[in-house]
């Protein structure tokens, strides 16, 4: 079942009008074409993260501010619907990372729900000096190849590995799906 992307075009439209900007001016400031901005404001397209980032920078707003509900600040508790949780898919299409972490922590820490079909493989590039991933398996079995080593973990076990240099790989060699929580400390 595919999860629909979050609807936030109305929030961008509201922010643009609050800032007193025309569509032309926001296009000039953000480097995003006027036609794409119009489609985004009407929720008729699903923009890339880079596009959202450029729009946010032009509006001097954080990306997460467009995904909050209006009641969040009053209630002190945020509820994000499942379709407001972005996903990344592996090249083989058999692994998904659901991005659970808040955008304001992305430079220090990221956390994900990791889902891998049987045979799924996720290859990731190095994350930079001092970075470490923590992969806690909830169900199934997952193997990690990193830094010339390979280890496999089952439910309740955690694999920790440096991700500062070279690629690292998470693989489901099992015949059953696997699920894990991943925390990346940068």
Backbone as numpy.savetxt, mean C-alpha at the origin, in Angstrom:
# Nx Ny Nz CAx CAy CAz Cx Cy Cz
-12.74 -12.53 -5.65 -13.58 -11.35 -5.65 -12.70 -10.11 -5.65
-12.88 -9.24 -6.61 -12.10 -8.01 -6.69 -12.67 -6.97 -5.73
-11.78 -6.24 -5.11 -12.19 -5.18 -4.18 -12.13 -3.86 -4.93
-13.20 -3.10 -4.86 -13.26 -1.82 -5.56 -12.30 -0.82 -4.93
-11.68 0.04 -5.75 -10.80 1.06 -5.19 -11.60 2.07 -4.37
-10.95 2.73 -3.42 -11.68 3.69 -2.61 -12.14 4.89 -3.43
-13.26 5.46 -3.03 -13.80 6.65 -3.68 -13.38 7.87 -2.87
-12.58 8.74 -3.46 -12.13 9.92 -2.73 -12.10 11.16 -3.62
-12.62 11.04 -4.84 -12.63 12.18 -5.76 -13.36 13.38 -5.21
-14.46 13.14 -4.50 -15.21 14.25 -3.90 -14.38 15.02 -2.89
-13.53 14.30 -2.15 -12.65 14.96 -1.18 -11.61 15.82 -1.88
-11.09 15.34 -3.00 -10.11 16.13 -3.76 -10.78 17.37 -4.34
-11.98 17.20 -4.88 -12.74 18.34 -5.41 -12.98 19.37 -4.31
-13.39 18.91 -3.14 -13.65 19.81 -2.01 -12.36 20.55 -1.59
-11.26 19.82 -1.53 -9.97 20.43 -1.15 -9.53 21.46 -2.18
-9.73 21.15 -3.46 -9.36 22.10 -4.52 -10.18 23.37 -4.40
-11.48 23.22 -4.18 -12.34 24.42 -4.06 -12.02 25.18 -2.78
-11.75 24.48 -1.67 -11.38 25.15 -0.42 -10.10 25.96 -0.60
-9.19 25.46 -1.44 -7.93 26.17 -1.69 -8.11 27.28 -2.72
-9.30 27.39 -3.29 -9.58 28.44 -4.27 -8.89 28.20 -5.60
-8.67 26.94 -5.96 -7.95 26.61 -7.19 -8.91 26.14 -8.27
-8.65 26.58 -9.48 -9.38 26.05 -10.63 -8.76 24.71 -11.01
-9.44 23.97 -11.83 -8.90 22.71 -12.33 -7.60 22.96 -13.10
-7.58 24.05 -13.88 -6.36 24.41 -14.63 -5.19 24.68 -13.68
-5.45 25.41 -12.60 -4.37 25.76 -11.66 -3.86 24.52 -10.93
-4.76 23.62 -10.52 -4.31 22.39 -9.86 -3.52 21.54 -10.83
-3.94 21.49 -12.09 -3.19 20.74 -13.11 -1.78 21.32 -13.25
-1.67 22.64 -13.30 -0.36 23.28 -13.42 0.52 22.97 -12.22
-0.04 23.09 -11.01 0.74 22.87 -9.78 1.14 21.42 -9.58
0.27 20.51 -9.98 0.53 19.09 -9.69 1.25 18.36 -10.82
1.14 18.90 -12.04 1.71 18.19 -13.18 0.82 17.06 -13.66
-0.42 17.01 -13.16 -1.40 16.02 -13.58 -2.35 16.72 -14.55
-2.63 16.10 -15.69 -3.45 16.76 -16.70 -4.84 17.09 -16.17
-5.40 18.13 -16.75 -6.73 18.59 -16.36 -7.77 17.48 -16.58
-7.66 16.74 -17.68 -8.65 15.69 -17.96 -8.55 14.56 -16.93
-7.33 14.19 -16.52 -7.17 13.14 -15.51 -7.70 13.64 -14.16
-7.40 14.89 -13.80 -7.91 15.46 -12.56 -9.43 15.43 -12.54
-10.04 15.79 -13.65 -11.51 15.78 -13.74 -12.05 14.36 -13.54
-11.40 13.37 -14.15 -11.82 11.97 -13.98 -11.66 11.52 -12.53
-10.57 11.93 -11.89 -10.33 11.56 -10.49 -11.41 12.17 -9.60
-11.73 13.45 -9.82 -12.74 14.13 -9.01 -14.12 13.49 -9.17
-14.37 12.89 -10.32 -15.66 12.21 -10.57 -15.61 10.73 -10.19
-14.46 10.27 -9.64 -14.27 8.86 -9.28 -14.48 7.94 -10.48
-14.10 8.41 -11.68 -14.25 7.58 -12.86 -12.93 6.95 -13.30
-11.87 7.17 -12.52 -10.59 6.53 -12.78 -9.92 6.22 -11.46
-9.02 5.27 -11.48 -8.28 4.86 -10.29 -6.83 5.35 -10.45
-6.45 6.47 -9.83 -5.11 7.03 -10.05 -4.02 6.20 -9.37
-2.82 6.34 -9.89 -1.66 5.68 -9.27 -1.31 6.41 -7.98
-0.52 5.75 -7.15 -0.06 6.37 -5.91 0.75 7.63 -6.23
1.56 7.58 -7.27 2.38 8.74 -7.65 1.49 9.93 -8.03
0.40 9.66 -8.73 -0.52 10.73 -9.11 -1.19 11.33 -7.87
-1.65 10.47 -6.97 -2.27 10.95 -5.73 -1.26 11.79 -4.96
-0.03 11.34 -4.91 1.02 12.07 -4.18 1.22 13.47 -4.77
1.26 13.58 -6.10 1.46 14.89 -6.74 0.28 15.82 -6.46
-0.93 15.29 -6.50 -2.12 16.10 -6.21 -2.07 16.59 -4.76
-1.73 15.67 -3.85 -1.65 16.03 -2.43 -0.61 17.11 -2.19
0.54 16.98 -2.82 1.59 17.99 -2.65 1.10 19.35 -3.15
0.40 19.35 -4.29 -0.11 20.61 -4.84 -1.17 21.24 -3.94
-1.95 20.40 -3.25 -3.00 20.89 -2.35 -2.51 21.07 -0.92
-1.23 20.71 -0.68 -0.63 20.79 0.65 -1.45 20.02 1.67
-1.80 18.78 1.28 -2.56 17.87 2.14 -1.86 16.52 2.15
-2.06 15.75 3.19 -1.51 14.40 3.24 -2.47 13.45 2.52
-1.94 12.41 1.88 -2.84 11.48 1.18 -3.91 10.87 2.09
-3.53 10.50 3.32 -4.53 9.86 4.18 -5.69 10.77 4.52
-5.48 12.08 4.43 -6.58 13.00 4.75 -7.74 12.86 3.76
-7.47 12.35 2.57 -8.53 12.17 1.57 -9.30 10.88 1.79
-8.76 9.98 2.62 -9.42 8.70 2.84 -10.14 8.64 4.18
-10.06 9.68 4.96 -10.73 9.71 6.27 -12.19 10.06 6.11
-12.98 9.55 7.00 -14.38 9.96 7.00 -14.48 11.24 7.82
-15.49 12.03 7.57 -15.67 13.29 8.28 -15.88 13.11 9.78
-16.40 11.95 10.21 -16.66 11.72 11.63 -15.42 11.29 12.40
-14.35 10.93 11.70 -13.17 10.39 12.36 -12.57 11.34 13.39
-12.43 12.61 13.03 -11.82 13.55 13.97 -12.68 13.78 15.19
-13.99 13.77 15.01 -14.89 13.96 16.15 -14.92 12.73 17.05
-14.91 11.54 16.45 -15.06 10.33 17.24 -13.74 9.87 17.86
-12.62 10.21 17.24 -11.33 9.76 17.73 -11.01 8.34 17.30
-11.91 7.68 16.58 -11.67 6.33 16.09 -11.95 6.32 14.60
-10.98 5.83 13.83 -11.16 5.77 12.39 -11.57 4.36 11.98
-12.52 4.27 11.11 -12.91 3.00 10.53 -12.67 3.10 9.03
-11.76 2.28 8.53 -11.50 2.26 7.10 -12.21 1.05 6.51
-12.98 1.26 5.48 -13.65 0.13 4.84 -12.61 -0.72 4.12
-12.99 -1.95 3.84 -12.04 -2.86 3.18 -11.59 -2.32 1.82
-12.45 -1.59 1.14 -12.04 -1.07 -0.16 -11.15 0.17 -0.05
-10.94 0.67 1.17 -10.00 1.79 1.37 -8.61 1.29 1.69
-8.42 -0.03 1.72 -7.12 -0.63 1.97 -6.49 -0.98 0.63
-5.46 -0.23 0.23 -4.85 -0.49 -1.08 -4.14 -1.85 -1.10
-4.03 -2.40 -2.29 -3.36 -3.68 -2.49 -2.32 -3.57 -3.58
-1.27 -4.37 -3.42 -0.24 -4.51 -4.43 -0.23 -5.99 -4.80
-0.06 -6.28 -6.08 -0.03 -7.66 -6.52 1.36 -7.99 -7.07
1.81 -9.23 -6.85 3.11 -9.67 -7.36 3.03 -9.80 -8.88
4.21 -9.87 -9.50 4.25 -9.99 -10.96 3.56 -11.25 -11.46
3.64 -12.34 -10.68 3.00 -13.58 -11.11 1.49 -13.58 -10.83
0.99 -12.53 -10.15 -0.43 -12.41 -9.86 -0.92 -13.34 -8.77
-0.02 -14.04 -8.08 -0.42 -15.03 -7.08 -0.18 -14.57 -5.65
0.38 -13.38 -5.48 0.60 -12.83 -4.14 0.00 -11.44 -4.08
-0.60 -11.12 -2.93 -1.15 -9.79 -2.70 -0.64 -9.25 -1.38
-0.31 -7.99 -1.39 0.05 -7.27 -0.16 -1.04 -6.24 0.08
-1.78 -6.39 1.17 -2.78 -5.39 1.56 -2.07 -4.39 2.46
-2.02 -3.14 2.07 -1.27 -2.11 2.79 -2.08 -1.66 4.01
-1.66 -2.10 5.19 -2.39 -1.80 6.42 -1.85 -0.56 7.12
-0.60 -0.22 6.87 0.05 0.90 7.54 -0.46 2.24 7.06
-0.35 3.22 7.94 -0.76 4.59 7.62 0.32 5.27 6.80
-0.10 6.15 5.90 0.83 6.84 5.01 1.87 7.66 5.79
1.50 8.18 6.96 2.45 9.02 7.70 3.60 8.23 8.31
3.52 6.90 8.33 4.62 6.09 8.87 5.45 5.42 7.79
5.12 5.65 6.53 5.71 4.90 5.43 7.24 5.03 5.35
7.79 6.13 5.80 9.25 6.29 5.73 9.97 5.57 6.86
9.26 5.17 7.91 9.88 4.49 9.06 9.45 3.04 9.17
8.16 2.81 8.97 7.62 1.47 9.15 6.41 1.28 8.25
6.33 0.07 7.68 5.20 -0.29 6.84 4.70 -1.65 7.31
3.40 -1.86 7.26 2.89 -3.19 7.60 1.80 -3.59 6.63
1.76 -4.91 6.41 0.93 -5.47 5.36 0.30 -6.79 5.82
-0.80 -7.13 5.19 -1.28 -8.50 5.21 -0.77 -9.10 3.91
-0.10 -10.24 4.01 0.48 -10.90 2.84 -0.31 -12.17 2.56
-0.81 -12.28 1.34 -1.61 -13.44 0.92 -0.94 -14.06 -0.29
-0.69 -15.38 -0.24 -0.01 -16.04 -1.35 -0.76 -17.31 -1.72
-1.15 -17.39 -2.97 -1.73 -18.62 -3.49 -0.62 -19.67 -3.57
-0.99 -20.94 -3.73 0.00 -22.00 -3.91 0.90 -21.65 -5.09
2.19 -21.74 -4.88 3.16 -21.44 -5.94 3.46 -19.96 -6.12
2.83 -19.09 -5.35 3.03 -17.65 -5.49 4.42 -17.21 -5.04
4.98 -16.22 -5.73 6.30 -15.69 -5.42 6.27 -14.17 -5.48
6.81 -13.53 -4.45 6.96 -12.08 -4.42 8.44 -11.76 -4.35
8.95 -11.05 -5.35 10.34 -10.62 -5.38 10.36 -9.13 -5.10
11.17 -8.72 -4.11 11.27 -7.31 -3.74 12.71 -6.85 -3.81
12.90 -5.61 -4.18 14.23 -5.00 -4.21 14.64 -4.58 -2.80
15.91 -4.25 -2.64 16.44 -3.78 -1.35 15.69 -2.53 -0.91
15.53 -2.38 0.40 14.81 -1.22 0.96 15.74 -0.17 1.53
17.03 -0.40 1.55 17.98 0.60 2.02 18.64 0.21 3.33
19.67 0.95 3.68 20.50 0.65 4.85 19.68 0.51 6.13
19.95 -0.57 6.85 19.33 -0.80 8.15 17.92 -1.37 8.11
17.37 -1.61 6.93 15.99 -2.09 6.84 15.90 -3.58 7.15
14.78 -3.95 7.81 14.53 -5.34 8.21 13.04 -5.62 8.00
12.75 -6.82 7.48 11.36 -7.27 7.38 11.11 -8.34 8.42
9.88 -8.36 8.94 9.42 -9.36 9.90 8.18 -9.98 9.29
8.22 -11.27 9.00 7.11 -11.96 8.35 6.59 -13.03 9.31
5.39 -12.82 9.85 4.77 -13.77 10.78 3.69 -14.54 10.04
3.87 -15.84 9.94 2.94 -16.69 9.19 1.71 -16.97 10.05
0.54 -16.75 9.50 -0.72 -17.02 10.18 -1.26 -18.38 9.75
-1.20 -18.66 8.46 -1.64 -19.97 7.96 -0.80 -20.35 6.75
-0.67 -21.63 6.53 0.15 -22.12 5.42 1.63 -22.11 5.78
2.47 -22.21 4.76 3.93 -22.20 4.95 4.53 -21.26 3.91
5.49 -20.46 4.35 6.17 -19.52 3.47 7.67 -19.66 3.63
8.39 -19.50 2.52 9.85 -19.50 2.54 10.34 -18.12 2.17
11.45 -17.72 2.78 12.09 -16.45 2.47 13.52 -16.75 2.02
13.90 -16.12 0.92 15.28 -16.17 0.43 15.81 -14.75 0.56
16.84 -14.59 1.39 17.43 -13.26 1.59 18.87 -13.43 2.05
19.73 -12.58 1.56 21.12 -12.53 2.00 21.82 -13.89 1.89
21.52 -14.62 0.82 22.17 -15.90 0.59 21.65 -17.03 1.46
20.55 -16.84 2.16 20.00 -17.85 3.06 18.54 -18.12 2.69
18.03 -19.27 3.08 16.63 -19.60 2.86 16.10 -20.27 4.12
14.91 -19.83 4.55 14.24 -20.43 5.71 12.76 -20.53 5.40
12.11 -21.52 6.01 10.67 -21.74 5.84 10.01 -21.68 7.21
8.82 -21.07 7.25 8.08 -20.94 8.52 6.63 -21.37 8.31
6.05 -21.85 9.42 4.64 -22.24 9.43 3.87 -21.36 10.39
2.61 -21.69 10.65 1.75 -20.87 11.50 2.38 -20.54 12.86
2.34 -19.27 13.21 2.87 -18.80 14.49 4.35 -18.49 14.47
5.04 -18.84 13.41 6.49 -18.59 13.33 6.76 -17.30 12.57
7.88 -16.66 12.92 8.27 -15.39 12.31 9.64 -15.51 11.68
9.77 -15.01 10.47 11.05 -14.91 9.78 11.47 -13.45 9.80
12.71 -13.18 10.21 13.25 -11.81 10.22 14.49 -11.80 9.35
14.59 -10.78 8.49 15.70 -10.75 7.55 16.00 -9.31 7.13
17.29 -9.04 7.00 17.74 -7.72 6.55 17.38 -7.56 5.07
16.98 -6.36 4.71 16.59 -6.08 3.32 17.36 -4.89 2.75
18.55 -4.67 3.31 19.34 -3.52 2.90 20.00 -3.69 1.54
20.33 -4.92 1.17 21.08 -5.14 -0.08 20.46 -6.27 -0.89
20.36 -6.10 -2.17 19.91 -7.16 -3.06 18.42 -7.46 -2.92
17.96 -8.31 -3.83 16.57 -8.73 -3.81 16.32 -9.71 -2.67
15.10 -9.80 -2.23 14.66 -10.83 -1.30 13.33 -11.37 -1.83
13.08 -12.65 -1.53 11.96 -13.36 -2.14 11.13 -14.04 -1.06
9.81 -13.91 -1.17 8.88 -14.68 -0.33 8.15 -15.62 -1.28
8.13 -16.90 -0.91 7.58 -17.91 -1.81 6.68 -18.88 -1.06
5.55 -19.21 -1.67 4.68 -20.25 -1.14 4.89 -21.50 -1.99
5.73 -22.42 -1.50 6.01 -23.67 -2.22 4.98 -24.75 -1.91
4.02 -24.44 -1.08 3.02 -25.42 -0.64 1.90 -25.53 -1.66
1.01 -26.49 -1.44 -0.16 -26.68 -2.31 -1.38 -25.92 -1.79
-1.24 -25.31 -0.62 -2.33 -24.56 0.00 -1.98 -23.07 0.04
-2.99 -22.18 0.09 -2.70 -20.76 0.23 -2.03 -20.47 1.57
-1.34 -19.35 1.65 -0.69 -18.92 2.89 -1.07 -17.49 3.18
-1.05 -17.16 4.47 -1.38 -15.81 4.92 -0.38 -15.42 6.00
0.07 -14.16 5.97 1.05 -13.70 6.96 0.86 -12.21 7.19
1.43 -11.73 8.28 1.54 -10.29 8.52 3.00 -9.93 8.33
3.24 -8.84 7.62 4.59 -8.39 7.36 4.78 -6.98 7.90
5.86 -6.78 8.63 6.24 -5.44 9.09 7.61 -5.14 8.52
7.74 -4.00 7.87 9.03 -3.56 7.32 9.48 -2.35 8.13
10.63 -2.50 8.78 11.21 -1.40 9.55 12.33 -0.81 8.69
12.21 0.47 8.40 13.16 1.12 7.49 14.14 2.00 8.24
